Amino acid sequence: MQQQAPNRLKPFFENINFEREDNTMVVNFGPQHPSAHGQMRLILELKGEEVVKARPDIGYLHRGMEKMAENMIYNEFLPTTDRMDYIAATSNNYGFALAVEKLLDIEVPRRAEIIRTMLLELNRIVSHIFWLATHALDVGAMSVFLYTFREREFALDLIEDYCGARLTHSAVRIGGVPLDLPASWCENLEKYLQVLEKELENYEGLLTENRIWRMRLENVGVISPELAKSWGVTGIALRGSGIKWDLRKEMPYGIYPELDFDVPIATTGDAYGRYKCYLQEMRESIKILRQLIPMYKDSKLELMAHAPEYISAPKEQIMTQNYSLMQHFVLVTQGMRPPKGEVYVATEAPKGELGFMIVSDGTPYSYKLKVRAPSFFHTGLLEDLLPGCQLADVVTLIGNLNMVFGEIDR
């Protein structure tokens, strides 16, 4: 009689409990989900419709931009910063340029600083309008998406009139700006601000007291001040929790110390409070832009800092003076050589604190460059914020926190 072969897997199967006692299910939200707003894989453990655990998984968009910066001369890297927060490219250009200028210890002319601030605040409005459009669409309010994109296009027309680009601007230079404002640009800006003020009231009329909108946002995704501080949350996500912290006020830079504006906050800490902060911050940007128009008209026509060792001379001098032409050739082909040192400069980008840390060893290439991107910290916050929420609230909160993955996967 033939002897039966022993089942070597039997001890293995005997130790497995095939019945799950916790009654949970693990699902992948993304990385190709349209409501993920980018390439993020969110691993959710669900108990029915309730989120028990959440783990954000990033890296699908990684391009090694910080390492690229260490292999590019400073001026060459500046357009690459556009591709981080591509909804608000000027804030990235400005943050990097400001860090290099601090490293070089040069002062930007007043008119250039005013133009920069105009672009920054206009870009802040564009970013916030885009946030409102996509967030409303995620929650189910399609009409708001169409109206907000109309006003966004008009703002992009103004930026295009200045630099020729609509999304990735590269409208800032290390040492100043490349161009003066076109004729009648300020008048067109004032007309746009008048229209936007009225449209903001229409957006509020559609959403603020809408019972479905309030049900989806009120008491959803409550961020306590302690939770916000522990995760390094900044921007409106922090101010929505009642902490009045805006780098334009707390650590002023550029022309901001001369400007009169308020920092909106909410005390509820929920998604609805953050929504109201976004709307109010757009009104504050309108207030800032209206102050900048007369300041621009009273300033002298000077657009770039005078530092021949680091900054090219104006075009007229390059075309007429031999020394300026040679200096320009060296700066373009070999790059500037900043002094040895280390700087960290933080600015208030539309999504929060955007910081650039540069270590210079005196060569045309930065020895080390590190970006402190606000969206990175807001993504990590999901680990503590999502448990206890419903699955439908996950889409609401990803949109409400206003994350963009270009600046996370650097």
C-alpha positions as CSV (number, residue, x, y, z in Angstrom):
1,M,0.0,0.0,0.0
2,Q,1.5,3.4,-1.1
3,Q,2.3,5.8,1.7
4,Q,0.7,9.3,1.5
5,A,3.2,12.2,1.3
6,P,3.0,14.4,4.4
7,N,1.3,17.8,4.0
8,R,4.1,20.2,5.0
9,L,1.8,23.2,4.7
10,K,-0.7,21.8,7.3
11,P,1.1,23.4,10.4
12,F,1.2,26.7,8.5
13,F,-2.5,26.8,7.8
14,E,-3.5,25.7,11.2
15,N,-2.0,28.9,12.7
16,I,-4.0,31.2,10.4
17,N,-7.3,32.7,11.5
18,F,-9.3,33.2,8.4
19,E,-12.1,35.1,10.2
20,R,-11.3,38.8,10.7
21,E,-12.5,39.8,14.1
22,D,-12.0,43.5,13.6
23,N,-14.4,43.6,10.6
24,T,-12.3,46.3,8.8
25,M,-11.3,46.7,5.1
26,V,-8.2,48.3,3.6
27,V,-8.8,50.4,0.4
28,N,-6.4,52.5,-1.7
29,F,-7.6,56.0,-2.4
30,G,-5.5,57.0,-5.4
31,P,-2.8,57.5,-6.7
32,Q,-5.0,57.9,-9.8
33,H,-8.1,59.2,-8.0
34,P,-9.4,62.5,-9.5
35,S,-10.2,63.8,-6.0
36,A,-6.7,63.1,-4.7
37,H,-5.6,66.4,-6.5
38,G,-2.4,64.8,-7.6
39,Q,-0.3,61.6,-7.3
40,M,-1.0,60.5,-3.7
41,R,-1.9,57.0,-2.6
42,L,-4.0,57.2,0.6
43,I,-4.2,53.8,2.3
44,L,-7.4,53.8,4.3
45,E,-8.6,51.2,6.8
46,L,-12.4,51.4,7.0
47,K,-14.9,50.0,9.4
48,G,-18.1,50.3,7.4
49,E,-18.0,54.0,6.2
50,E,-15.8,55.2,9.0
51,V,-12.0,55.7,8.6
52,V,-10.1,53.8,11.3
53,K,-6.6,54.4,10.1
54,A,-5.1,56.5,7.3
55,R,-1.6,56.5,5.8
56,P,-0.6,58.9,3.0
57,D,1.9,57.4,0.6
58,I,3.8,59.9,-1.6
59,G,6.7,59.7,-4.1
60,Y,4.9,59.0,-7.4
61,L,5.8,62.5,-8.7
62,H,9.3,62.7,-7.4
63,R,11.7,64.6,-9.7
64,G,14.7,65.2,-7.5
65,M,14.4,69.0,-7.8
66,E,16.5,69.8,-4.7
67,K,19.3,67.7,-6.2
68,M,18.8,69.4,-9.6
69,A,19.3,72.8,-7.8
70,E,22.7,71.6,-6.7
71,N,23.7,70.9,-10.3
72,M,22.4,74.2,-11.8
73,I,23.7,77.7,-11.5
74,Y,21.3,79.9,-9.4
75,N,19.7,81.8,-12.3
76,E,19.2,78.5,-14.2
77,F,17.3,76.9,-11.3
78,L,14.8,79.7,-10.9
79,P,12.3,78.6,-13.6
80,T,12.3,75.1,-12.1
81,T,10.7,76.5,-8.9
82,D,7.6,77.2,-11.0
83,R,7.0,73.5,-11.2
84,M,6.6,73.0,-7.4
85,D,3.4,74.8,-6.5
86,Y,2.3,75.3,-10.1
87,I,-0.9,77.0,-9.1
88,A,1.0,79.8,-7.5
89,A,4.3,79.9,-9.4
90,T,5.3,83.4,-8.5
91,S,5.4,82.6,-4.8
92,N,8.1,80.0,-5.5
93,N,10.1,82.3,-7.8
94,Y,10.0,85.0,-5.1
95,G,10.9,82.7,-2.2
96,F,14.0,81.4,-4.0
97,A,15.1,84.8,-5.3
98,L,14.7,86.3,-1.8
99,A,16.9,83.6,-0.3
100,V,19.7,84.1,-2.9
101,E,19.5,87.9,-2.4
102,K,20.0,87.4,1.3
103,L,22.9,85.2,0.5
104,L,24.4,87.9,-1.8
105,D,23.4,90.7,0.7
106,I,21.9,92.9,-2.1
107,E,18.9,95.3,-1.9
108,V,16.2,95.2,-4.6
109,P,15.0,98.5,-6.0
110,R,11.7,99.8,-4.7
111,R,9.8,99.6,-7.9
112,A,10.9,96.0,-8.5
113,E,9.7,95.1,-5.0
114,I,6.3,96.8,-5.6
115,I,5.9,94.9,-8.9
116,R,6.8,91.6,-7.2
117,T,4.3,92.2,-4.4
118,M,1.6,93.0,-7.0
119,L,2.3,89.7,-8.7
120,L,2.4,87.8,-5.4
121,E,-1.0,89.1,-4.3
122,L,-2.6,88.6,-7.7
123,N,-1.2,85.1,-7.7
124,R,-2.5,84.5,-4.2
125,I,-6.0,85.4,-5.5
126,V,-5.6,83.0,-8.4
127,S,-4.5,80.2,-6.1
128,H,-7.4,80.8,-3.7
129,I,-9.9,81.0,-6.5
130,F,-8.6,77.8,-7.9
131,W,-8.9,76.2,-4.5
132,L,-12.5,77.3,-4.1
133,A,-13.4,76.0,-7.6
134,T,-11.9,72.5,-7.1
135,H,-13.1,72.2,-3.5
136,A,-16.6,73.1,-4.4
137,L,-16.6,70.7,-7.3
138,D,-15.4,67.9,-5.0
139,V,-18.2,68.5,-2.6
140,G,-20.7,68.7,-5.5
141,A,-21.2,72.4,-6.2
142,M,-20.6,72.6,-10.0
143,S,-21.9,76.1,-10.6
144,V,-19.3,77.7,-8.4
145,F,-16.5,75.9,-10.3
146,L,-17.7,77.6,-13.6
147,Y,-18.0,81.1,-12.0
148,T,-14.7,81.0,-10.2
149,F,-12.8,79.8,-13.3
150,R,-14.1,82.8,-15.2
151,E,-12.6,85.3,-12.7
152,R,-9.4,83.2,-12.6
153,E,-9.0,83.6,-16.4
154,F,-9.2,87.4,-16.1
155,A,-6.5,87.4,-13.4
156,L,-4.3,85.2,-15.6
157,D,-4.8,87.6,-18.5
158,L,-3.2,90.3,-16.3
159,I,-0.2,88.1,-15.5
160,E,0.1,87.2,-19.2
161,D,0.1,90.9,-20.1
162,Y,3.1,91.3,-17.9
163,C,5.3,88.3,-18.6
164,G,3.6,86.4,-21.4
165,A,2.9,83.2,-19.3
166,R,-0.2,82.1,-17.5
167,L,0.7,79.2,-15.3
168,T,4.5,79.0,-14.9
169,H,5.5,82.6,-14.9
170,S,9.2,83.0,-14.1
171,A,8.3,86.7,-13.7
172,V,10.8,87.3,-10.9
173,R,14.6,87.6,-11.2
174,I,17.4,87.4,-8.6
175,G,17.9,91.1,-7.9
176,G,14.5,92.4,-9.2
177,V,12.2,91.9,-12.1
178,P,12.9,91.7,-15.8
179,L,10.2,94.1,-17.0
180,D,8.2,97.2,-16.0
181,L,4.4,97.0,-16.0
182,P,2.8,97.6,-19.4
183,A,0.8,100.8,-20.1
184,S,-2.7,100.8,-18.5
185,W,-1.9,97.6,-16.6
186,C,-2.8,99.3,-13.3
187,E,-6.1,100.6,-14.7
188,N,-7.0,97.0,-15.9
189,L,-6.0,95.7,-12.5
190,E,-8.4,98.1,-10.7
191,K,-11.2,97.1,-13.0
192,Y,-10.6,93.5,-12.2
193,L,-10.6,94.1,-8.5
194,Q,-14.0,95.8,-8.7
195,V,-15.4,92.8,-10.6
196,L,-13.8,90.4,-8.2
197,E,-15.3,92.1,-5.1
198,K,-18.8,91.7,-6.5
199,E,-18.2,88.1,-7.5
200,L,-16.9,87.2,-4.0
201,E,-20.3,88.2,-2.7
202,N,-21.9,85.9,-5.3
203,Y,-19.7,83.0,-4.3
204,E,-20.7,83.5,-0.7
205,G,-24.4,83.7,-1.7
206,L,-24.1,80.3,-3.3
207,L,-22.2,78.6,-0.6
208,T,-22.0,80.2,2.8
209,E,-25.6,79.6,3.9
210,N,-26.2,76.6,1.6
211,R,-27.4,73.9,4.0
212,I,-25.7,71.1,2.0
213,W,-22.4,72.9,1.9
214,R,-22.6,73.6,5.7
215,M,-23.5,69.9,6.4
216,R,-20.5,68.8,4.4
217,L,-18.0,71.2,6.0
218,E,-19.1,72.2,9.5
219,N,-17.5,70.1,12.3
220,V,-15.6,68.1,9.7
221,G,-11.8,67.8,9.9
222,V,-11.4,69.8,13.2
223,I,-7.7,70.8,13.7
224,S,-7.0,71.8,17.3
225,P,-4.3,74.4,17.9
226,E,-2.2,71.7,19.6
227,L,-2.6,69.3,16.6
228,A,-1.7,72.1,14.2
229,K,1.5,73.0,16.1
230,S,2.6,69.4,16.5
231,W,2.4,68.8,12.7
232,G,4.0,72.1,11.7
233,V,0.8,73.3,10.0
234,T,1.0,76.8,8.5
235,G,-1.1,79.1,6.3
236,I,-4.9,79.1,6.5
237,A,-4.9,75.6,7.9
238,L,-3.2,77.1,11.0
239,R,-5.2,80.3,11.0
240,G,-8.4,78.4,10.8
241,S,-7.6,76.9,14.2
242,G,-7.5,80.4,15.8
243,I,-3.7,80.9,15.6
244,K,-3.0,84.4,14.1
245,W,0.3,83.6,12.4
246,D,1.1,85.2,9.0
247,L,4.8,85.7,8.0
248,R,3.9,88.9,6.2
249,K,3.1,90.3,9.6
250,E,5.2,88.3,12.0
251,M,8.5,88.3,10.0
252,P,7.9,91.1,7.5
253,Y,9.8,91.0,4.2
254,G,9.8,93.1,1.0
255,I,7.3,95.9,0.9
256,Y,4.8,94.3,3.3
257,P,5.8,96.4,6.4
258,E,4.4,99.5,4.7
259,L,1.0,97.8,3.8
260,D,-2.2,97.9,5.9
261,F,-4.0,94.6,5.9
262,D,-5.6,92.2,8.4
263,V,-4.9,88.5,9.0
264,P,-8.3,86.6,9.0
265,I,-8.7,83.7,11.5
266,A,-11.4,81.3,12.5
267,T,-11.9,79.7,15.9
268,T,-13.9,76.6,14.9
269,G,-10.9,74.7,13.4
270,D,-13.2,72.9,11.0
271,A,-13.4,72.9,7.2
272,Y,-16.1,75.6,7.2
273,G,-13.9,78.0,9.2
274,R,-11.0,77.5,6.7
275,Y,-13.4,78.2,3.8
276,K,-14.4,81.5,5.3
277,C,-10.7,82.4,5.9
278,Y,-10.0,81.8,2.2
279,L,-12.7,84.2,1.1
280,Q,-11.7,86.9,3.6
281,E,-8.0,86.5,2.6
282,M,-8.9,87.3,-1.0
283,R,-10.5,90.5,0.2
284,E,-7.3,91.4,2.0
285,S,-5.3,90.8,-1.1
286,I,-7.6,93.2,-3.0
287,K,-6.9,95.8,-0.2
288,I,-3.2,95.2,-0.6
289,L,-3.2,95.6,-4.4
290,R,-5.2,98.9,-4.2
291,Q,-2.5,100.3,-1.9
292,L,0.3,99.2,-4.3
293,I,-1.1,101.0,-7.4
294,P,-0.3,104.6,-6.1
295,M,3.0,103.4,-4.6
296,Y,4.0,102.0,-8.0
297,K,3.2,105.3,-9.8
298,D,5.3,107.3,-7.3
299,S,8.4,105.0,-7.6
300,K,11.5,105.6,-9.7
301,L,12.0,103.4,-12.9
302,E,14.6,101.0,-11.5
303,L,14.0,97.3,-11.9
304,M,17.3,95.4,-11.0
305,A,19.8,95.7,-8.2
306,H,23.1,97.3,-9.0
307,A,25.6,94.5,-8.1
308,P,27.9,93.9,-11.2
309,E,29.6,91.0,-9.5
310,Y,26.3,89.1,-9.3
311,I,23.7,90.8,-11.4
312,S,23.8,91.6,-15.2
313,A,23.8,95.3,-16.2
314,P,20.6,96.7,-17.9
315,K,20.2,95.8,-21.5
316,E,21.2,99.3,-22.8
317,Q,24.5,99.0,-21.0
318,I,25.1,95.4,-22.3
319,M,24.5,96.6,-25.9
320,T,26.7,99.7,-25.6
321,Q,29.5,99.0,-23.0
322,N,32.1,96.3,-23.6
323,Y,32.7,95.6,-19.9
324,S,29.0,95.1,-19.2
325,L,28.8,92.7,-22.1
326,M,31.7,90.6,-20.9
327,Q,30.3,90.5,-17.3
328,H,26.9,89.4,-18.7
329,F,28.6,86.7,-20.7
330,V,30.4,85.3,-17.6
331,L,27.3,85.4,-15.4
332,V,25.2,83.6,-18.0
333,T,27.7,80.9,-19.0
334,Q,29.5,80.3,-15.6
335,G,27.1,81.7,-13.1
336,M,27.6,84.0,-10.1
337,R,29.8,83.0,-7.2
338,P,28.1,84.0,-3.9
339,P,30.0,84.2,-0.7
340,K,30.3,81.1,1.5
341,G,27.4,80.9,4.0
342,E,24.1,79.4,4.9
343,V,20.6,81.1,4.7
344,Y,17.0,80.2,5.4
345,V,14.3,82.5,4.1
346,A,10.6,81.8,4.7
347,T,7.7,83.6,2.9
348,E,3.9,83.4,3.3
349,A,2.9,81.5,0.2
350,P,-0.8,80.9,-0.6
351,K,-0.7,77.5,1.1
352,G,1.5,78.4,4.1
353,E,5.1,78.8,5.0
354,L,7.4,78.3,2.0
355,G,11.1,78.2,3.0
356,F,14.3,77.9,1.1
357,M,17.5,76.9,2.8
358,I,20.7,77.4,0.8
359,V,24.2,76.4,1.7
360,S,26.9,78.1,-0.4
361,D,30.5,77.0,-0.7
362,G,31.5,79.9,-2.9
363,T,31.0,78.0,-6.2
364,P,28.3,78.9,-8.9
365,Y,26.3,75.9,-7.6
366,S,24.6,75.6,-4.3
367,Y,26.3,73.0,-2.1
368,K,22.9,72.2,-0.5
369,L,19.4,73.4,-1.2
370,K,16.3,72.3,0.8
371,V,12.7,73.4,0.4
372,R,10.3,73.6,3.3
373,A,7.0,73.1,1.4
374,P,3.7,73.6,3.4
375,S,1.8,70.9,1.6
376,F,4.2,68.2,2.8
377,F,3.2,68.9,6.5
378,H,-0.5,69.1,5.6
379,T,-0.4,65.7,3.9
380,G,1.2,64.1,7.0
381,L,-1.6,65.7,9.1
382,L,-4.1,63.3,7.4
383,E,-2.8,60.5,9.6
384,D,-4.3,62.1,12.6
385,L,-7.1,64.1,11.0
386,L,-8.9,61.4,9.0
387,P,-9.5,58.6,11.6
388,G,-13.0,59.0,12.9
389,C,-14.2,60.7,9.7
390,Q,-16.6,59.2,7.1
391,L,-15.3,58.1,3.8
392,A,-17.1,60.9,2.0
393,D,-15.3,63.4,4.3
394,V,-11.9,62.2,3.0
395,V,-12.5,63.9,-0.4
396,T,-13.7,67.0,1.4
397,L,-10.6,67.3,3.6
398,I,-8.1,66.6,0.9
399,G,-9.5,69.5,-1.1
400,N,-10.0,71.7,2.0
401,L,-6.4,71.4,3.1
402,N,-5.3,72.7,-0.4
403,M,-2.4,70.4,-1.0
404,V,-0.5,70.3,-4.3
405,F,1.9,67.4,-4.9
406,G,4.4,69.2,-7.1
407,E,5.9,70.8,-3.9
408,I,5.7,67.6,-1.9
409,D,7.5,65.3,-4.3
410,R,10.5,67.5,-4.8
